[in-house]
């Protein structure tokens, strides 16, 4: 009888022919990506994690067997799979690295055929095609390379695991979370509240200073209809998420300034906005909340997905090549021009479409923020003009058309039968595309105007900060006594 041999399973086999590097790459991806939640001090969505892991693993297994069928070699197949997994899973990192170094931009500037993304994808395809041709033709066993990748990826995996123990939480937090007291007496009158954000709308003083545009037509309309205008209105944050989070929570934020656009910060801010104190309190006193924004707030889902905030979804998906291309496709298909016009249209009739309960209506309109879809008359711009976000005159043109849409909308709201509402119209930040440092103040200059039933504006000032918006409203209409923040 032939003796059963175990020599295939000795130490040399495990060193040279054991394949673990594809699995290591997947694990490194999940651990490093999940660490964003730990940094933001947020729980991991295990359902999302498990489903993503199963999808990626199934993809890897499928690719492995297809390539193995083509080149008839398990080691070579695994090497190809590891390269493919690395490119696929860490595509956003690769893309941002090439964009940061300027390589992709240099190529796209040199050739009218190659855009940055197109150049990177073509490069990836050529690398993978060259690799599979080489693997198919080479007679090398590549055992040492396989062994090296096992060792290298294991080292990186261990580093990632150990690193979890040294993660420093750098989430965005409310500096002074406030408690809203129970009113001493029953609130008899609960006016509807319109909170209209015109994204990127620079205030009157900023427009006058840097465009020499006095915005007089809007100013005359607002004053004629009883609005208070804070001509030197300001926000304390020049990025949407930070500005909205602070306004809705009536508080300043703690965060690392160097980490402003970090994924962990965006996750923290989304959580702060979703659980904000303003909507929570108004819901408790029987207000209906109507959400016409791109934020999830309490139990109300976002009304639309803004093209600039697509990265805030599934943290695993957004890092991959699929997630990146999905975002690009959504950006192409998202008709923000239509969405903006639709929100203005809805604001005209929304009070009539719901029950008799008081309403808090939050509308976040991506105008005059780029893309600059419209000129001053409402004519559609071509894509080149629309996407030139730094064009100051295109910005001003769209702002003028925003004024037209705003005034028509406010007329309809004010002409509605019933109790007069509270109306707040604000920008969340100003124009942000001046390169000169001495013009950075315009980023904090915002449109800021108010309509109160009874037109008592004694609590308002010409240099109102948006962070005090609901402190003033709650003091005036809901028996609170908040101090205003400087």
Secondary structure, 3 states (H helix, E strand, C coil): CCCCCCHHHCHHHHHHCCCCHHHHHHHHHHHHHHHHHHHCCCCCCHHHHHHHHHHHHHHHHHHHHHHHHHHCCHHHHHHHHHHHHHHHHCHHHHHHHHHHHCHHHHHHHHCCCCCHHHHHHHHHHHHHHHHHHHHHHCCCCCHHHHHHHHHHHHHHHHHHHHHHCCCCCCCCEECCCCCCCCCCCCCCCCCCEEEEEECCCCCHHHHHHHHCCCCHHHHHHHHHCCCEECCCCECCCCCHHHHHHHHHHCCCEECCHHHCCCHHHHHHHHHHHHCCHHHHHHHHCCCEEEEECCCCECCECCCCCCHHHHHHCCCCHHHCHHHHHHHHHHHHHCCHHHHHHHHHHHHHHCCCCCCCCCEEEEEEECCCCCCCCECCCCCECCHHHHCCCCCHHHHHHHHHHHHHHHHHHHHHHHCCCCCCCEEEEECCCCCCCCCCHHHHHHHHECCEEEECCCCCCCCCCCCCEHHHHHHHHHHHHCCCCCCCCC
